[in-house]
Structures are given as C-alpha cells and as structure tokens.
Amino acid sequence: MRKPIVWLSFVNNIPLKWKFTLIYLLCVLLPILTINVLFFQQMSENIQTREHNSLQITIERAAKKTTDMIEGGVTLSHSIATDRNLYEVLDTEYADIVDFYESFNNMLSSKMRPFMSAYTYVENISVFTENRTLVAGSNFFILDEAAKRTSWYEAASASPSAVNVLMYTDVDPINAKASKGYFSIVRRLNEYPMFGRYAKYLRIDLKLSSFDEILEQEEPYMTINMLGPQNQVLIPSSQYLQKAVLQDNHGDDGLMFRSPLGTPSYIRDWKLVGIAEKDRFQTAVQSSRHFIWMLAAISTLLPTSLIFIMLRSYNYRIRRLSRHMEKAKNEKFDLIVLREGTDEIGGLIRSYNRMAAQIESLINDVYKLEIQQKDMELERIRAEMKLLQSQVNPHFLFNTLNALLVVSAKNGYTEVTDIIRNLSQMLRRMLSWTDSPVTLQDELHFTEMYLKIEKFRFSDRFDYVFNIEEEAAGCLLPKMCIQPIVENACKHGLQAVKGQRVIRIEARRSDAYLQVQIEDNGKGMDEQRLTEIRSLMNGSLDADENVGIRNVYKRLRLHYGERVDFYIDSRPGEGTRVSFRIPALSSNEGGI
C-alpha cells in the first residue's frame, strides 16, 4: 500500500469550499488572465512589427519608383550624349541663319521629339553650347554669360562628375517675375574630344509633378519627403529649399523611416524620409484590443460559469452525504432525499440510501431474530457434543483396544494383533487432529495402516503397491489427503469386483511440484457419472456422495489456491485414477 506524502497531508484539513475556491483562483482564473495578458502583449508587438515592416516596404517602394525615374533620365542623357551627329552639328560654325536652319531642319528639329514621347516624366530637354553661330530656340540654347550665372551651371561646372542631379530654383520661363523649382539632370557633352571646340551641356528637366504623384500615392500610409545631401527638404517643399531642413529629432512626434535612393555618385546622399504618426500604431492596436478583451471576457466568464455550476452540484451533494454519515454514527439512518444524478456522487448517495435501508431493516426485523436463532443453534450443538462425549469416551475405547491387543498376543493371534494395533493408532491420530502439515512419508504410513486393515478383510484377493520417489517422500502436504481417496476406492471401486483387487499409489517430485496418483482396478465409471462427480467437486460437504474426495479437493484449494491441479479419470471395467499436483515444499523450504 502506498504511503501518503506527509508534507501534502495539510490539504486534507482544508474545507471543501476553500479547496474549490483555491482550485478556481489558481488553476482557472489566474492562468486565463495570465494567458490573455501575454496574448495581448504578443499581439501588440506583432501588430507594431507588422505596421513597421509595412511602412518600411512603403518607403522602399517610393524610393524604388523615384530612383527608376532618375535613372531613366540619366539613361536618356547617356543616349543623347553618345550621339556623334549631334556633336558634329553643335560644333559646326554656320555662315548665316540660313545655313544653320538647313542643318536644323535636317538634323536637330526632330532630334529630341522621340525622347519626349518615350519618357513621359521628362518636362524638357535643353542643349547649351558656346557656339554663337547657332540660333537659340526649340531644345537648343546659347551658353552665354546669363546662362553661366544660373544655379545649375555653377553646380555642374564646379562638380568633377560628368553627370549631376540638381534641385534648384530659376526664373519661370512663362512669367519672368516668378521663380520655379527645377529637378534637372545636367551632363557635360564631352564624349568626343575631336568635337571639343565649344563647351556643351545637356540639361534634362524632370517633372516635379511626377515626383509629387509618387509621394502622394504613399501619403495615406505616411508623409514622405525627399532629402538632399545636407538633409534639406527637396520634395514636396522645394519652395523652401534654403530654409527647410529635416532633423532626426523630428521623429519624436512619430516614427521615421529612411531609404537611400541609390549608390551612384550623383544621388549617393539622396534619400526618402517617411514620417508615420504614432496614432497609426495606436489605432491598429486599439482595433485588436476590443477583440482581445472580448475574447478574454468570454474565455473567463464561460469557464467560470460552468465550473461554478459543476462545483456547486458537487459540493452540495457531498455536504448532504457528509451530514447523513454523521447522523449514522448516532444510529440515525435517514435517507437522503434529492436528485442525486447519475455520476459517481449520485452512485454514492444511492449506495448510502440502500445501505441505510438495509441496516434499518436488519436492525428492526432480521438482526435480533438471527441472533436468537444462532444462540439456540449453538445451545443445541453444545448439547449434542456433550451427549456424544458422554456416549463415547476415547480413553475407554483405547483401553478396550489395548486389552484386546494383550489377549490376542497371549493367545498367538498374530493377524488380529496387527489389525488391532493399526486400528488403535488410526483412532489415536484421528482424535488428536491438528491443522499442521505432515510429510508424504507420514501420510503414506497412516494410509498403509488403513490398507492393512482392508487387506485383512479381503485376504489374498487384495493387494497394494507403493511407488514413491525418494525426493518426494520429504515433501509436506495437509493431513488426510491420500487415505480418504484410498478409502473411497475400496468402498466404491473394489468392493463389487471379483478377482484380484489392487491399489497403486505413486508419488514423484518434478521441478517445483509434487505429483501424487492413486489408481485402482475397480469397476470404474462411465463418462456421465464421471461428469457428475466432477461437477460435485465444488458442492457442499453436507451432501452424502463423494464426501472424501470433495473434502480432499477443498482442503488442497484452501492451502494452495489456484496452484492445485486435481484430476479424476475412469473407464468402465478398467478402474479409476485420481491424481493431484501441488507445490513441492519440504520442512527445510519453509513448509506450507
């Protein structure tokens, strides 16, 4: 039996109501609340991470579109800058206007038109040259002193790079009194040194509206600005080019995301900066917070309600049962009247009600009557015992047998002397009965005394044979396990047989078992009678038939339980064989 854990025994002293309360608080409510809090924190972190990644993707997408537009303009400038015919026309000195327009009509008039159609985000393509024999107009202009004082020329001429991307302000060509912002790609045209007589520059103006459209597409997600090399805001606040500078501490009011425009030298320090307000994250978390709280309320209230209903049912019925059990101590066997249910507690209540009703019935009707009957039966048995003791005095019987033994010995009645001695020893052993086991050798000695008496009766027509192995002789077994079977064989098997009667007793020890076999050559039994005897083996000993064999079988089962094998075999006219196998134990091995 397992011993209870001592340090947990204090649980048995806690009232049932508080046990249920602790179970609910520690095993239900606290885990549910903890899980909900952790779930809310994890979901909030996931939402912020998701929004952060989404905004980073947004700024990177806008940067990719902007970079593609600038790279497209640079590619266009490369296509124009590598046109040898253009260099030749721009480097030629024309005699007069007519001479120039002939070349213009042949070469320059349609030179830029295909590029303008292909690159929709290009606002204008301008070629500037110091060749004053050209006539300014269309896409071609004279690089005079006024042009050299412009911002784009000063930046391009001072830069060591052949390609420059510039954001600047200049005079609006439509309204000379107003200024206009330009986003231009300026490139020196010096790919062919042989045509280097005059300085030549290519300026490709990109539409600011195209950049604004890119930034406005992402405006629902964040506010995006294009920053130049000194963090000045270029787009969409280009009109404040010299004043507006975006500082890192601006991110205190929101979340700032950055994405560089590229690695080429002309846009190496350019970048897009997006600012997302904190309200965006709070709104995303707030939308999930309602769902989480609703889920927490359902996951808390529903289990709480179910647990309350189940534990209340459990507690109420257990308390009722406990009160009635207390009443039973004072012999008050009141029935528990309630809807007990069909679970284990309901089964306990029904069992208690049946037990209380039966006890009440026994106390009132049966118990006292049975006590009276048992007292009367005991008195009757005692009277019969006293009568039997008065009728047969064992000392008187032994004295008589001893007197007969002396007279027979004096007169030389040898056979009668042996019979009387055997009978006296048998009676003495039977009257001095104890439950202690005996060895097989002692049991066979007692059986042999009985067989000698039977041999005296049948004379030469009866004989017996012992075939006992030496190892089996010392094994222990209960008293009177062989003699009743031998007596049964003599009484029922051999008495009706004519001719020689023989009983054979064999015993051997094999492994851990003792095998005993008693065989006669009597009249035997048919299969029907044999089946009846086998079915009577577990019957009551009050029956008159086969008492000896049943007595032996029951005592063997009492001592050895299921380890006993008992067999009865018989054939009509051939005899009967009774055998049993029991555990082989000697006095040295601990006995039975």
N, C-alpha and C positions, 0 to 999 in steps of 0.2 A: 504494500500500500504506500502510495506516495505521501511524504510528509509535507504539510503546508509550509509556505515560505513565511518565516517568523516576522520579518520586517514588513510584510504586507498584511499581517493579521489585523492591523488597526482599521482596515477597510470594513471589516465585519462589524465594527462598532459605530459606523456612520449610519444614521437613519436613512430609510429608503428614499424619503422625499429629497434629502440633501444629495444623495447619490445621483438621483435623476437630474437635479439642478446642476451639479458639477459636470455630469456627462454632457448635458446640453451646452453649458458655457464653454467647456474646454475642448470638447470633441466636435461640436457643431457650429456654434455661433462664432467663436474665435477663429477657427480655420476658414470659415466662409468670409468673414470680414478681412482677414489677412490676405486671402486669395484675391478678393475684389480690389483691395488697395494696391497689391502688387500688379494685378492685371491693369488697373488704371494707370499706374506709373509706366508700365511697359508699353501700353498703347500710346500714352502721351509721347514717350520717347520715339516710338515708331512713327507717329504722325509727324513729329518735328523733323525726324530724319528723312521721311518721305518728302515733306514740303521743301526741306533744304536741298535734297537731290533734284527735285523738280525745278526749283528756281535756278540751280546751277546749270541744269540742262538748258533752261530758257536763255540764260545769259550766253552760254556757249553757242546756242543756235543763232542768236542775233549776231554774235561775233563772227560766226562762220559766214552768214549772209553778207555782212559788211566787208569781211576780208575778200570774199569772192568778187564783190563789186569793185574793190580797189585793185585786186589782182587782174580783173578783167580790163580795167583802164590801163594798167601797166602793160599788159599783153598787147593792147591796142597801140600803145605808144611804141612798143618794140616793132610792131608790124609797120608803122609809119616810118620809124627811124631807120629801118633797113631797106627803104625804097630808094634805089640808086637813081632812078629817073627824077625823083623829087629833088635830090641833092643837085643834080645837073641843072635843073630848071632854076632852082633858087640861087645857084652860084653864077649864073649867066648874067652878063651885063647887056641890057637892052638899049638899042639906039633910041627908041622913042616908045610912045604909048602903044602905037600900032603894033610894033614888034613884040611888045610884052603880051598884048591881048591875043596875038596869034598863038603864042605858046600857052597862054592861059586857057584859051578855048580848046587847044589840042590836048593839054596835059592836066591843068590844075582845076578846071571848072567842075569836073565830076570826080576829083580825086577823093574827097572826104565824104561824099554823099553815101556810098555803101557802108562806111563805118558808122555813120549816124543812124542808119536804118538797123544795123545789126546790134548796136549797143544802145538800147533804149534809155539807159540811165545816164548816158553822156549828153550833157547840155550843149557843149560847144567844143570844137577843135580849132585851135589857133596856132598858126606857124609864124614866128617872128624871125626876121632876118635883117642884117645891116645893109643889104643890097638895096640902095635907094633908087635903082632903076626900075624896081617893081612898083606897081600901083597897089596901095593898100585897099583891101576890100575882100568880101566873102570870108574865107578862112585864112587869109594871108595878110600880115601886117609888117610895117617898117619898125625895126628896133631902134627908135630914136631916143633922145635924151629923156623925154617924158616917160617912155616905157621903161627906161632903165631906173627911174626913180620909184617904180612900183614895188610893193612888198614881195611879190612872187619872184621878180627878177633879182632883187637884192639877196633873197634867201637862196635861190638856185645858183647864182654866180658865186656866192660865198661857200657853198657846200662842195666838198670834194666828191660827192656821189654824183653819178651821171643822172640818176632818177631821184626826184624829190616829190613827196606828197605833202601838200601845204594846205593849211586852213587860214584864210586871211580875209580882210575886207578891202574893197576897192570901190571906185565910182560906179554907180549904176549906169550902164550904157543907155538906158531909156530915159532916166532922169538924172542929169548931171549934178544936181544939187543934193542927191541922196546917195547913200552908200549901200553896198550889197555884199553879202558874205559869199565867198567862193571856196569850193573844195576842189583843188586842182592837182593834176599830176604834171609836173614840169620836167622836161628832159632836154638835155643838150643834144643837138643833132651833129655828132662828130664821128659817125661810124666810118666815113670815107675821107681820109686825110687829103686826098687829091682835090676834093671839093671844099677845102677849108679856107677859101679866100675871105668869106664873110662869116661872122658868128651867127649861128642859127639856133633857135629854141622852139620846142614843141610844148604847148600847154593844152591839156585836155581838162575841161571843166566838167565835173560830175554834178548831177542834180542833187541839191540838198534835200529836195522833197523825197527822193528815193531813200535817203538815209532816214529821214523822218518817218517814212512809212514802215521801215524795218523796226524802228524803235517803238512806234505806236502799236504795231502788231503784238508786242510783248507787254504793252502798258497795263493790261488787266492783271498781270502777274507781278510786275514791279516797275519802278521808274528807272529808266536806263539812260545813261549819259555816256558820250564818247569823250575820252580824255586824251589830251596831247602829252608830249614828253614831260612837261612841267606840271602835270595834273590840272591844266586848265580845261574847263568845260568847252568842248567844241560844238557838239550837237547834243541836245536841241537848243542850247543857249549861246549860239555863235555870236549874237549881237552884243553879248557881254564878254567877249573873248579876252579882253585885257583885265577884267575885274573878277570874274567868277573863277574861283579855284576850289576844287572839291578836296576837303581834308578827310583823313581817316576818322577823326572824332565825330564826323557826321553820322557814322554808324551807330552812335549812341541812341538815336531815335528809331532805329530799325536794324535790319540785317543787310550787310553789304556783301555783294558778290562781284568778283573780278574775273575777267577773261581777256588775255592779250590778243591783239589782232593778228600777230604773226611774228616770224623771226627775220624777215628781210630788213635790211638796214633802213629803208625809207619808212617803215612802220614798226620798228623794233620796240619803241617805248610807248606805242599807242595801245590803248585798251578800252574796253567797255566796262563800266561800273554800274551795277544794278542795286537799287535800294528797295527792300521789301519791308513794309511796316510790320511791327510785332502783332498788330491786330489780326493779320492774316493767319499767323500760327495760333493765336488765341481762339480765333473763330473756328479753325479746324479742330482744335482740342475741345472747344465748347460743344461742337456738334456731336462728338463722340461721348462727351461727358454725360449727356442726358441718357444715351443708350446704356452706358456703363452703370449709372445709378439705377436705372430701371431694372437692368439685369441683376444688380446686387439686391434690390428690394425683393424681386421675385425669388432669387436663389436663397434669400434669408427667410422671408415670410412663409413660403410654401413648406420647406422642411420643418420650420418651427411649428407650424400648424399641425402637420402630420405627426411630428414627434410628440407634441402636446396631447393629441388625441390618443395615440398609442400608449404613451406612458401613463396617462390618466386612467385608461382602462386597466392597464397592468397594475398600477398602484392601488386602485380602488378595490379590485378583486383580491389582491394579496392581503390587504389590510383586513378585509372581511374574513378571509380564511384564517388569518392570524388570530383575530378576536375569538372565532369559534374554537380554534385549537386551545386557546387559553381557557375557555369555558369547559372544554373536555377534561381538563385537569381536575375540575371540581365535579366530574361525573354529570355534566350538563351537555347532553348530546343533541343540541338544537341543529336543525337542518338549515343550510344556507339557501335563502330564497332570493334569487336574482337570475338575470340572464347570463349564464356562465360562459357561453360561447363554445366554440369547438377547438380552440387551441389548447396548449399544454396546461395553462392555468385552469381553463374550463374543465379539462380532464381531471385535474387535482380536486377541483370543487366537487365534481360528480363522484369521484372516488371517496372523498370525505363524506359526502351525503350517504353513499351506500354503506360505508364503514360505520357511520353513526347509527344508521337504521338497523344494521345487523347487530351491532353491540347492544343497542337498546332492546332489540328482540331477544337476544341471548340472555341479557340480564333479567328481563321480565318473565320469559317463558321457558327457555331451554336450559340455561346455565344451572339454576338451582335444582331442576329435575334431574339433570345428568349427574350432578354431584351426589344426589340421594341414591340414584341407581348405581353409581360406581361404589359408593360406600356399602350398599347391600351386596353387590357382586364380590367385593373384597372380603366381606364377612363370610360369604358362602365359600369362597376359595379357601379362606383360612380354616373354616370348619372341615372342609374336605381333606385338607392337608393333615389336620390333626387326626381325623378318622383314619387316613392312610397310615400315618405314623403309628397309630395305636394298633392297626391291624398287622402291620409288618414291621418288625423290629430287626434292623440289619444285623445287630450283634447276635440275636437269636438265630438268624439264618446262617451266619458264618460259623457259629458254634455247632450247629447241626451238621453242616457240611464237613467240618473238621472231625466230628465224631464218626461220621460215615467213612471218612478217609482212613481213620485209625483202624476201624473194624475191617475194612476191605484189605488194608495192608497186612493185618494179623492173619486173615484167612487166605491170603495169597491171591486175591482178586486184582491182578495187575492192571488189566484193562480198565476196570471200574475205578481203580485208584487214580489213573491218569485223567480219566474223564472228570472225576470229582475235583481234582486239583485244578484242571483247566477252568472248570465252571466257577470254582471259588475265586480264582484270580480274575476272571472276566467280571464277575459281580463286584469284586472289590474295586476294580478300576472304573467301572461304570458309576458306582456310588461315590467315588472320590473324584468326580468330574471337575476339571478346570479348563479355562479357555487357552491356556498356554500351548504352543505348538509342540509337536514331537517329531523325532526323526522318522524317516521312512522305515528304517530298520525296526524301531519300536512299534510302529503301526502294523508292520507285517508280522511281528511276533504276536501281537494281540489277535490279528486276523488268523494266524496259524492255530491259536488255541481254539477259535471257533471252528476251523476246518477239521481239527482233530475230533471235536465232538460230532460233526457231521459224518466223518469217516467211521466213527463208532456206530452211528445209526445205519449207514449203508454197507458197512463191512467192505468186502473186496470189490464191490460194484462202484466204488467212489475213490477218486484219487485227485491230487492237486499237485501242481508244478510251479515252482518259483524260478524266475529267470531275472535276476536283479544284478545290474552292473555295480561295481564297487564304488564308482563315483557318485551313483545315485543314492546309495544307502544312507549317507550322511545328510541328505537334503531334508529341510523342515517342511512340514505341512500340517494343517489342522487335524485334530484327533477325529477318529471315526470317519475317515474319508474313503477307506477301502472296504472295511468289514460290512457296512450296510449294502454295498454293491454286491459283495460276495454272498451275503445272506439272501438278497433279492434273487440272485442267480440260482441258489439252491432251492429256494421256495417256489419260484415260478418257472424256472427253466429246466432243472434237472429232475424234479420230483416225478414228473409224468413220463420220463424217458426210461425205456428198458435197455438193459445192457450196461456197458461201462460208462460211468459219468466222470468227467474230468473238468477241473477248473484250472486255467493257466493265468498266472499273474506275472507281468513283465514290467520292468522299470529301467529307464536309461536317462542319462543326462546328455543333452545336446546343446552346445553353446550356453545360453543363459536360461534354459528352460528344462524342467523336469517332466518327462513323458511317462505316464502310468497307464497300463492297459489290463483289463480284466476280461477274460474270454471263457465261455463255456460251450459245451457241445449239446446243449439242451434242445428243446423243441423249436426255439426261435419264434419269430413273429412275421406276419405279413406286412406289406407296406402300409396298409390302412391303420393297423394297430400301432405300428411304429410312428406314424404321423400323429396319432392321438397322444402318445406318450411324450413326444417332443413338444407338442402344444401345451401339455400339462406342466412342463418344467418350471414355468413362472407362475403357476397357480398357487392357491392357498394350501398350507400344510394341514388344514382341517380335513381335507379330502382323504378318503381311505385308500386310494390307489397310488402305488409307486411312491410312498412316503419316503422310503430310504434314499432313492436316487434323487428326488427333489430336494431332500434335506442336504445331501452332499453338494448338489449344484448350488443351492442358495448360500451355503456357508463358504464355498470357494469364491463365489461372486462377492460376498461380504468382505473377504480378506484381500482379494486381488483385483476386484473391479473388472474392467474391460480386458484385462490381460489374461483371462481364463478362456481356454478353448475346451469345450465339452462335446463329445460325440457319442452317439448310440447307433450301432449298425446291427442288423439282424436279418437272417433268412430262414424261412420255414424249413424245419427238419435239419438245419445245419448248426444252429446256435446263435448266440448273441455276443457282441463285443462292445464293451463300454470303455472309453478312454478319455483322459483329460490331460491338458498341458497347462502347467503353472510356472511362474518364475522360480528358478532354482536358487534357493538361498539356504546356506548352511549356518550353523551356530557361530562359526568364525566370521561370516559375512554380515552379521547383524540380525539375522532372523527375519521373521515376517514383520 
